Amino acid sequence: MKAVLLTGHGGPEMLRYGDAPDPVAQPSEVVVDVYAASVNAADYKVRLGSYDSMLKFPYIVGRDFGGVVAARGTSVTDLAVGDAVFCV
């Protein structure tokens, strides 16, 4: 999948657009085909290192997004593949 990747804490030069492994839904998770995403203040603070300093790089930014459920884990019962979702 394509993603904006944070390669380390610092300025905008630490961001790059590239490939990341396709996610796989764990039992209590869903995978969403993202149609739109935003970068907000939380992403900015993560980039600067103001939040979790234990991130594993590269880290995918974009906490707010909307799309369609593409896969779901075995214990997910309140969403179905094909449901439209917005996530924060």
Backbone as JSON Lines, residues from 0, in Angstrom:
{"i":0,"aa":"M","n":[0.84,-1.17,0.0],"ca":[0.0,0.0,0.0],"c":[0.89,1.23,0.0]}
{"i":1,"aa":"K","n":[0.34,2.35,-0.45],"ca":[1.05,3.62,-0.43],"c":[0.73,4.34,0.88]}
{"i":2,"aa":"A","n":[1.71,5.07,1.44],"ca":[1.51,5.77,2.7],"c":[2.53,6.89,2.83]}
{"i":3,"aa":"V","n":[2.21,7.86,3.69],"ca":[3.2,8.86,4.09],"c":[3.9,8.29,5.31]}
{"i":4,"aa":"L","n":[5.21,8.13,5.21],"ca":[6.0,7.46,6.23],"c":[6.88,8.47,6.95]}
{"i":5,"aa":"L","n":[6.82,8.44,8.26],"ca":[7.72,9.23,9.09],"c":[8.95,8.37,9.33]}
{"i":6,"aa":"T","n":[10.12,8.85,8.91],"ca":[11.33,8.04,9.0],"c":[12.14,8.31,10.26]}
{"i":7,"aa":"G","n":[11.77,9.34,11.03],"ca":[12.43,9.69,12.28],"c":[11.86,11.0,12.77]}
{"i":8,"aa":"H","n":[12.12,11.36,14.01],"ca":[11.62,12.63,14.54],"c":[12.39,13.78,13.92]}
{"i":9,"aa":"G","n":[11.67,14.89,13.67],"ca":[12.32,16.07,13.11],"c":[11.37,16.87,12.25]}
{"i":10,"aa":"G","n":[11.91,17.53,11.26],"ca":[11.16,18.41,10.39],"c":[10.48,17.66,9.25]}
{"i":11,"aa":"P","n":[9.87,18.42,8.33],"ca":[9.16,17.81,7.2],"c":[10.04,16.91,6.34]}
{"i":12,"aa":"E","n":[11.36,17.13,6.39],"ca":[12.27,16.28,5.6],"c":[12.26,14.83,6.09]}
{"i":13,"aa":"M","n":[11.67,14.58,7.25],"ca":[11.59,13.21,7.78],"c":[10.4,12.43,7.23]}
{"i":14,"aa":"L","n":[9.59,13.09,6.39],"ca":[8.42,12.44,5.78],"c":[8.76,12.02,4.36]}
{"i":15,"aa":"R","n":[8.27,10.85,3.98],"ca":[8.4,10.43,2.58],"c":[7.17,9.64,2.19]}
{"i":16,"aa":"Y","n":[6.83,9.73,0.93],"ca":[5.72,8.97,0.37],"c":[6.3,7.7,-0.22]}
{"i":17,"aa":"G","n":[5.74,6.56,0.19],"ca":[6.29,5.31,-0.31],"c":[5.41,4.12,-0.03]}
{"i":18,"aa":"D","n":[6.0,2.97,-0.16],"ca":[5.29,1.71,0.02],"c":[5.43,1.21,1.46]}
{"i":19,"aa":"A","n":[4.36,0.62,1.95],"ca":[4.33,-0.03,3.26],"c":[3.63,-1.37,3.08]}
{"i":20,"aa":"P","n":[3.91,-2.33,3.94],"ca":[3.25,-3.62,3.83],"c":[1.73,-3.5,3.99]}
{"i":21,"aa":"D","n":[0.99,-4.28,3.25],"ca":[-0.46,-4.31,3.43],"c":[-0.78,-4.85,4.81]}
{"i":22,"aa":"P","n":[-1.68,-4.18,5.54],"ca":[-2.03,-4.65,6.88],"c":[-2.9,-5.91,6.83]}
{"i":23,"aa":"V","n":[-2.84,-6.66,7.91],"ca":[-3.66,-7.87,8.07],"c":[-4.46,-7.68,9.35]}
{"i":24,"aa":"A","n":[-5.77,-7.92,9.3],"ca":[-6.63,-7.74,10.47],"c":[-6.33,-8.79,11.52]}
{"i":25,"aa":"Q","n":[-6.02,-8.33,12.72],"ca":[-5.89,-9.21,13.88],"c":[-7.32,-9.5,14.38]}
{"i":26,"aa":"P","n":[-7.52,-10.43,15.32],"ca":[-8.88,-10.82,15.72],"c":[-9.83,-9.67,16.06]}
{"i":27,"aa":"S","n":[-9.35,-8.61,16.71],"ca":[-10.25,-7.52,17.11],"c":[-10.09,-6.27,16.25]}
{"i":28,"aa":"E","n":[-9.54,-6.41,15.05],"ca":[-9.27,-5.27,14.19],"c":[-9.99,-5.39,12.85]}
{"i":29,"aa":"V","n":[-10.08,-4.24,12.16],"ca":[-10.53,-4.23,10.78],"c":[-9.45,-3.57,9.93]}
{"i":30,"aa":"V","n":[-9.42,-3.92,8.66],"ca":[-8.58,-3.25,7.67],"c":[-9.51,-2.39,6.83]}
{"i":31,"aa":"V","n":[-9.11,-1.14,6.62],"ca":[-9.94,-0.19,5.88],"c":[-9.21,0.22,4.61]}
{"i":32,"aa":"D","n":[-9.91,0.15,3.47],"ca":[-9.41,0.77,2.25],"c":[-9.67,2.26,2.41]}
{"i":33,"aa":"V","n":[-8.62,3.05,2.57],"ca":[-8.75,4.47,2.87],"c":[-8.99,5.25,1.59]}
{"i":34,"aa":"Y","n":[-10.07,6.05,1.59],"ca":[-10.39,6.9,0.44],"c":[-9.92,8.33,0.67]}
{"i":35,"aa":"A","n":[-9.85,8.76,1.93],"ca":[-9.39,10.11,2.26],"c":[-8.76,10.09,3.65]}
{"i":36,"aa":"A","n":[-7.7,10.86,3.82],"ca":[-7.02,10.94,5.12],"c":[-6.55,12.36,5.34]}
{"i":37,"aa":"S","n":[-6.36,12.71,6.61],"ca":[-5.82,14.03,6.92],"c":[-4.65,13.88,7.88]}
{"i":38,"aa":"V","n":[-3.84,14.9,7.92],"ca":[-2.77,14.99,8.88],"c":[-3.14,16.14,9.81]}
{"i":39,"aa":"N","n":[-3.24,15.88,11.11],"ca":[-3.69,16.9,12.05],"c":[-2.6,17.23,13.05]}
{"i":40,"aa":"A","n":[-2.95,18.0,14.07],"ca":[-1.97,18.43,15.07],"c":[-1.31,17.26,15.78]}
{"i":41,"aa":"A","n":[-2.03,16.18,16.01],"ca":[-1.43,15.01,16.66],"c":[-0.3,14.44,15.8]}
{"i":42,"aa":"D","n":[-0.5,14.39,14.49],"ca":[0.55,13.89,13.6],"c":[1.76,14.81,13.62]}
{"i":43,"aa":"Y","n":[1.53,16.1,13.67],"ca":[2.61,17.08,13.76],"c":[3.43,16.86,15.04]}
{"i":44,"aa":"K","n":[2.74,16.64,16.14],"ca":[3.42,16.42,17.42],"c":[4.18,15.09,17.43]}
{"i":45,"aa":"V","n":[3.64,14.07,16.8],"ca":[4.35,12.79,16.68],"c":[5.63,13.0,15.88]}
{"i":46,"aa":"R","n":[5.52,13.76,14.77],"ca":[6.7,14.01,13.95],"c":[7.81,14.69,14.75]}
{"i":47,"aa":"L","n":[7.43,15.62,15.6],"ca":[8.41,16.34,16.41],"c":[8.96,15.52,17.57]}
{"i":48,"aa":"G","n":[8.28,14.42,17.92],"ca":[8.71,13.6,19.05],"c":[8.04,13.97,20.35]}
{"i":49,"aa":"S","n":[6.95,14.76,20.28],"ca":[6.26,15.21,21.49],"c":[5.4,14.13,22.13]}
{"i":50,"aa":"Y","n":[5.03,13.11,21.39],"ca":[4.2,12.05,21.94],"c":[5.08,10.86,22.3]}
{"i":51,"aa":"D","n":[4.74,9.72,21.79],"ca":[5.42,8.45,22.1],"c":[6.82,8.43,21.5]}
{"i":52,"aa":"S","n":[7.82,8.39,22.33],"ca":[9.19,8.33,21.83],"c":[9.61,6.9,21.5]}
{"i":53,"aa":"M","n":[8.71,5.95,21.68],"ca":[9.01,4.54,21.43],"c":[8.48,4.06,20.07]}
{"i":54,"aa":"L","n":[8.21,4.99,19.14],"ca":[7.69,4.61,17.84],"c":[8.7,3.76,17.09]}
{"i":55,"aa":"K","n":[8.17,2.9,16.26],"ca":[9.02,2.12,15.36],"c":[8.94,2.79,13.99]}
{"i":56,"aa":"F","n":[10.1,3.14,13.45],"ca":[10.15,3.81,12.16],"c":[10.42,2.8,11.06]}
{"i":57,"aa":"P","n":[9.84,2.98,9.88],"ca":[8.98,4.08,9.51],"c":[7.59,3.94,10.13]}
{"i":58,"aa":"Y","n":[7.01,5.08,10.48],"ca":[5.7,5.16,11.12],"c":[4.74,5.82,10.13]}
{"i":59,"aa":"I","n":[3.55,5.27,9.98],"ca":[2.57,5.82,9.04],"c":[1.77,6.92,9.73]}
{"i":60,"aa":"V","n":[1.78,8.12,9.15],"ca":[1.02,9.24,9.7],"c":[-0.35,9.31,9.05]}
{"i":61,"aa":"G","n":[-1.26,10.05,9.68],"ca":[-2.62,10.22,9.17],"c":[-3.6,9.54,10.1]}
{"i":62,"aa":"R","n":[-3.96,10.21,11.18],"ca":[-4.82,9.59,12.2],"c":[-6.3,9.64,11.86]}
{"i":63,"aa":"D","n":[-6.71,10.61,11.07],"ca":[-8.12,10.75,10.7],"c":[-8.29,10.25,9.27]}
{"i":64,"aa":"F","n":[-9.24,9.35,9.06],"ca":[-9.43,8.84,7.7],"c":[-10.83,8.29,7.52]}
{"i":65,"aa":"G","n":[-11.22,8.17,6.29],"ca":[-12.5,7.58,5.94],"c":[-12.3,6.58,4.82]}
{"i":66,"aa":"G","n":[-13.13,5.57,4.79],"ca":[-13.02,4.57,3.74],"c":[-14.03,3.45,3.93]}
{"i":67,"aa":"V","n":[-13.68,2.29,3.45],"ca":[-14.58,1.13,3.45],"c":[-13.84,-0.06,4.07]}
{"i":68,"aa":"V","n":[-14.53,-0.78,4.94],"ca":[-13.95,-1.97,5.57],"c":[-13.65,-3.01,4.49]}
{"i":69,"aa":"A","n":[-12.37,-3.41,4.42],"ca":[-11.93,-4.39,3.43],"c":[-11.8,-5.8,4.02]}
{"i":70,"aa":"A","n":[-11.52,-5.88,5.32],"ca":[-11.37,-7.17,6.0],"c":[-11.63,-6.95,7.47]}
{"i":71,"aa":"R","n":[-12.04,-8.01,8.14],"ca":[-12.27,-7.9,9.59],"c":[-11.74,-9.13,10.29]}
{"i":72,"aa":"G","n":[-11.33,-8.9,11.55],"ca":[-10.85,-9.99,12.37],"c":[-11.99,-10.88,12.82]}
{"i":73,"aa":"T","n":[-11.64,-12.03,13.34],"ca":[-12.64,-13.04,13.7],"c":[-13.55,-12.63,14.84]}
{"i":74,"aa":"S","n":[-13.13,-11.72,15.71],"ca":[-13.99,-11.33,16.83],"c":[-14.75,-10.02,16.58]}
{"i":75,"aa":"V","n":[-14.63,-9.44,15.4],"ca":[-15.36,-8.21,15.07],"c":[-16.76,-8.59,14.61]}
{"i":76,"aa":"T","n":[-17.77,-8.07,15.33],"ca":[-19.16,-8.4,14.98],"c":[-19.99,-7.18,14.63]}
{"i":77,"aa":"D","n":[-19.49,-5.97,14.91],"ca":[-20.3,-4.77,14.69],"c":[-20.01,-4.08,13.36]}
{"i":78,"aa":"L","n":[-19.08,-4.59,12.57],"ca":[-18.79,-4.05,11.25],"c":[-18.69,-5.2,10.26]}
{"i":79,"aa":"A","n":[-19.05,-4.9,9.01],"ca":[-18.99,-5.9,7.96],"c":[-18.12,-5.38,6.82]}
{"i":80,"aa":"V","n":[-17.55,-6.29,6.07],"ca":[-16.8,-5.9,4.87],"c":[-17.76,-5.12,3.97]}
{"i":81,"aa":"G","n":[-17.3,-3.96,3.5],"ca":[-18.12,-3.1,2.66],"c":[-18.75,-1.93,3.4]}
{"i":82,"aa":"D","n":[-18.72,-1.94,4.76],"ca":[-19.25,-0.81,5.53],"c":[-18.37,0.41,5.35]}
{"i":83,"aa":"A","n":[-19.01,1.57,5.17],"ca":[-18.29,2.83,5.13],"c":[-17.98,3.25,6.58]}
{"i":84,"aa":"V","n":[-16.77,3.74,6.81],"ca":[-16.36,4.13,8.16],"c":[-15.57,5.44,8.12]}
{"i":85,"aa":"F","n":[-15.62,6.16,9.23],"ca":[-14.76,7.32,9.47],"c":[-14.07,7.06,10.78]}
{"i":86,"aa":"C","n":[-12.79,7.25,10.83],"ca":[-12.02,6.9,12.02],"c":[-11.17,8.06,12.5]}
{"i":87,"aa":"V","n":[-11.09,8.21,13.81],"ca":[-10.24,9.22,14.44],"c":[-9.31,8.5,15.38]}
